[in-house]
Amino acid sequence: MRFRKFQTQSFVMQSGERYCLLFDKTAGMPLFYPNLFVTTQVRNKSNSVAAMESTLSGINVLLSFCDEHRIDLVERFLKRDFFTFGELDAIRDYCQQDFGKRSIESIEKVRSINSIGAHKPTRKTGLASEYMRLSHIAKYVEWLATILLEDAVDRKTMVDIAKMKKGFESRRPSGKGRNQLGREQGLAQEQELVLLEVVRPGSERNPFGDEATQVRNQLIILLLLHLGIRSGELLNIRVSDVDWSRNQIVIARRADEKNDPRRRQPLVKTLDRRLPIKDTLVQAMHNYVLQFRRKVLGARKHDYLLVTHKSGPTQGQPMSRSTLIKVIDMVAQADPSLARLHSHELRHTWNNRFSEYMDTKVDAPKQEEQESQRSYLQGWKPDSGTAAIYTKRFTREKAIEASLKLQDGIARVPENLQHE
């Protein structure tokens, strides 16, 4: 038996705004209620297209479950027939599947596994994905039931809708963060040295083939490591953002940029700011622009610093987020010590180095001033509290150091425990 396929399609409107819709791929038509929900409840709250795509992805999972179990969601809700406890459990289990790798044949297996009352399937996706899917589904079913019944929602119906929403929320995976051990991010000094050697042009360990790509990818790592910027900020840098004479660079917000050909425009989530850059980093950018970027076909049609070098329809266009992820993945595979590397880890590394620098200063500013400086350089609003997220590892290391010194001062080691 064949089931309907649902797919999110993203596009750029004439205004430059990025938008997305959920389609019934089988019928080739957009779905009314899911798209109305994402427009009124997500887009109109000024959330990004990434938030819209995430929401539609969760709704996609719900609709696929309903289609495979022959559930007409609108008809059910109009009859005030909401999800039972067994159905809630089955949808929760269904949200644990990795749908990106499913074939038509495997759908029947998933359906049989997830039939109401069946045993819980083996997890195939991460806790974060399951959590987000159930969160989006909970909000959507509450909205859909309420809007379908409109003024006919009596007190009992309101309670039933609220119970259904809470049923989804209560089935989200727990344990999101009590155990923080091992979660602190950022490279150790030894890992940082390995990383710089791996991306050095001409290095035997460099995973990239031609010189131009090696130079570009080294520049990517240097910018992330030295400035602590987000990947979206990196991909938004333009050549004109660099003040070559004053050794400065502007990190600017450019939402819904008409001249950005990327369908998924990388976004700058932080505040605009002007950052100082070392002479060596300026030289690295200057060398890339004059010696390599200018020779890439199509690169002169825009001003974005990092471009696609690979031949094909996207050659010369601004580098996409997916390409950046591939670059980081290839670097991570080049050495076992970098196995878990991702771009945001370099932002944590910058913050660790900032903490270390402040800790070694004889006339170090007070803690409040340090956090103000950190917030400006990272683009956070003052007193937002975000800085604390990036100082956990350094704080833990200093606490461990203090604890050991404290233990040394409490008492001498008993004779039977002393080294012979």
C-alpha angles and dihedrals in degrees: 000000000000121000132204119268123221123199137180114227121195126201143164120246123216090259089060093250115142113228139173138197135194113237135194093233093196093057095030091230133123115246114246106211100038091050092045089052095049091046098048100032103034113017095042089054088063093251118155127260087252089062089049092050091048091051093049090047090059092046089048089059091050093048092048090053091049092048093050091049094043094243117156099206096194093047092047094051093046087058090048088243102144129181117294124224090259092052091048089054092047092051089048090054090046090054088062093066125104100230094180091078100038121122129201089257093051092054091075089052092050090047093053092045092050099041110131112280094017124130119276111269127235110274113255102172135046128273091246092057092048091048093051094046093052091045093054092044092051092054093043098051091047091051094043095049091047096047094045094052094038111168092002092077107118126186094269091050091049090053092048092050091048090049091051092051092047089048090061093043093049090054094058113113114267132209094072095158126342094112105060097168110121093013097096108108136207134090124274116235091258092052091049091055091049091050093052091049093049093054096041108119109250094020115141087226094053107117095204123091116212126048096241092057091046092052092047094048093047088053090052092055093044093051093048093044099043099039102031091223127158121255091249090054091049093052091048096056113118127200088241090057089071117088096206096187096049098037094238137128131202120223103203136182113235108170117181093008108188094205095053106099093197112110089210101045112205108241132219105223096181134069124282112264144162116235131194117235131200122251091246092054091048089051091049091054093043091050092050094048097047102034104035117005095056090056095056112103111250096009093113092062091080141023103236112127102221117055139179111262099183113104116249140076093316097047111133094014121122111282113265127225091246090056091050090051090052091051092052091046092053091049090049091053093052094077133019092229090062095047095120097040119141132164096256090056088069089057089055089047091055090051091050090052090048090054091047092050093050091047093055096049114106092209096036115171119251117275093259092053092047091054091048090054092046091049092052094048092047095043098244126145113257113265091010091130091228092119091069091064091062097046100058097100094048091046091051093050092050090047091052090049091050092047093054092048089049092052090050090056099046100070144331119270111264113256094244090058098047120108113261 
